């Protein structure tokens, strides 16, 4: 628990103190966020606000991850041996950093060309595909001493669904799908000051609690039915859950510090660099904790906002009419007359409710299995 808390505090301090330096540096380099002309006109006043703040979030998460492992160095040797940080950390951080790199390219093209187009949709999808395939293979290839890999070859809800075997090829395809879907969903949610930062804090906190609960009920010797060899304890067949909890805490802490500067009126935007990095990290956590089908519930607001865009496009292409005044959904409510702060706070509430429901389902399954 100490390592998890240290990771969160270190990441918070790095972004709280480091973001002002990034604001000054990006402003000096004129790395400002281009504003969509088809978006709400109230956003035009944000022209010139520095972007690429996601760089600070990713760096803070990496520093906090190292700090958390330094804290683990003071634990007894037996506990350190259980952590096995290398492969799980490689996959989660790898997906985070390289997804963020795709977003960084998009942000860089935007500021260089001074327009909101950036990297093409095809270019983004190809980049996400490469990241998903590469780390999906890694996640399914290297086993720990207890025979566990970071990802599973079965579909999962609150744990692996043993009878839904996907094979390794299907599991890699699922990994790619989750990474691509989540990174784009988080990116779509990033449209108002502080919106995606606040919602992602809740989502990451939920996954931190899930992973830490798994760590406290983790067994290396899994018998059929989900119990350990003695049959006395309900176990989670996952790899390195403390590692996942530590990274979730680090990323959530980084976002809390970043939100100080990203809340309305934002002094800096995270850009696609941050949104893609967060989306990739959340996706990898869902796979690592064996909660893939729980992700659309914990991240329910991501799903709602993404579906609003899908519905809008399908409706316009098939009927020529728009369902919403603008999409994604948060822009619709802005045009309905809600202030930006009201939209953000109310969407935070919705995001928190979804995260709480997801946690409730996860814990309810544990209570049912142990009753």
Secondary structure as the mmCIF struct_conf table of DSSP 4:
data_model
#
loop_
_struct_conf.conf_type_id
_struct_conf.id
_struct_conf.beg_label_comp_id
_struct_conf.beg_label_asym_id
_struct_conf.beg_label_seq_id
_struct_conf.end_label_comp_id
_struct_conf.end_label_asym_id
_struct_conf.end_label_seq_id
HELX_RH_AL_P HELX_RH_AL_P1 UNK A 2 UNK A 28
TURN_TY1_P TURN_TY1_P1 UNK A 29 UNK A 30
STRN STRN1 UNK A 32 UNK A 32
HELX_LH_PP_P HELX_LH_PP_P1 UNK A 33 UNK A 36
TURN_TY1_P TURN_TY1_P2 UNK A 37 UNK A 38
BEND BEND1 UNK A 39 UNK A 39
HELX_RH_3T_P HELX_RH_3T_P1 UNK A 41 UNK A 46
TURN_TY1_P TURN_TY1_P3 UNK A 47 UNK A 48
STRN STRN2 UNK A 50 UNK A 50
TURN_TY1_P TURN_TY1_P4 UNK A 53 UNK A 53
HELX_RH_AL_P HELX_RH_AL_P2 UNK A 54 UNK A 72
TURN_TY1_P TURN_TY1_P5 UNK A 73 UNK A 74
BEND BEND2 UNK A 75 UNK A 75
HELX_RH_AL_P HELX_RH_AL_P3 UNK A 77 UNK A 83
HELX_RH_AL_P HELX_RH_AL_P4 UNK A 85 UNK A 113
TURN_TY1_P TURN_TY1_P6 UNK A 114 UNK A 114
BEND BEND3 UNK A 115 UNK A 116
BEND BEND4 UNK A 119 UNK A 119
HELX_RH_AL_P HELX_RH_AL_P5 UNK A 121 UNK A 141
TURN_TY1_P TURN_TY1_P7 UNK A 145 UNK A 146
BEND BEND5 UNK A 147 UNK A 147
BEND BEND6 UNK A 150 UNK A 151
BEND BEND7 UNK A 153 UNK A 153
STRN STRN3 UNK A 154 UNK A 156
BEND BEND8 UNK A 157 UNK A 159
STRN STRN4 UNK A 160 UNK A 165
HELX_RH_AL_P HELX_RH_AL_P6 UNK A 167 UNK A 189
TURN_TY1_P TURN_TY1_P8 UNK A 190 UNK A 191
BEND BEND9 UNK A 192 UNK A 192
TURN_TY1_P TURN_TY1_P9 UNK A 193 UNK A 194
HELX_RH_AL_P HELX_RH_AL_P7 UNK A 195 UNK A 216
TURN_TY1_P TURN_TY1_P10 UNK A 217 UNK A 217
STRN STRN5 UNK A 218 UNK A 218
BEND BEND10 UNK A 220 UNK A 221
STRN STRN6 UNK A 222 UNK A 223
TURN_TY1_P TURN_TY1_P11 UNK A 224 UNK A 226
STRN STRN7 UNK A 227 UNK A 228
TURN_TY1_P TURN_TY1_P12 UNK A 229 UNK A 230
BEND BEND11 UNK A 231 UNK A 231
BEND BEND12 UNK A 233 UNK A 233
STRN STRN8 UNK A 234 UNK A 234
STRN STRN9 UNK A 236 UNK A 236
BEND BEND13 UNK A 239 UNK A 239
HELX_RH_AL_P HELX_RH_AL_P8 UNK A 241 UNK A 262
BEND BEND14 UNK A 263 UNK A 265
HELX_LH_PP_P HELX_LH_PP_P2 UNK A 266 UNK A 266
BEND BEND15 UNK A 267 UNK A 267
STRN STRN10 UNK A 268 UNK A 268
HELX_RH_AL_P HELX_RH_AL_P9 UNK A 271 UNK A 288
TURN_TY1_P TURN_TY1_P13 UNK A 289 UNK A 290
HELX_RH_AL_P HELX_RH_AL_P10 UNK A 292 UNK A 298
TURN_TY1_P TURN_TY1_P14 UNK A 299 UNK A 299
HELX_RH_AL_P HELX_RH_AL_P11 UNK A 300 UNK A 319
BEND BEND16 UNK A 320 UNK A 320
BEND BEND17 UNK A 323 UNK A 328
HELX_RH_AL_P HELX_RH_AL_P12 UNK A 329 UNK A 335
TURN_TY1_P TURN_TY1_P15 UNK A 336 UNK A 337
HELX_RH_AL_P HELX_RH_AL_P13 UNK A 340 UNK A 370
#
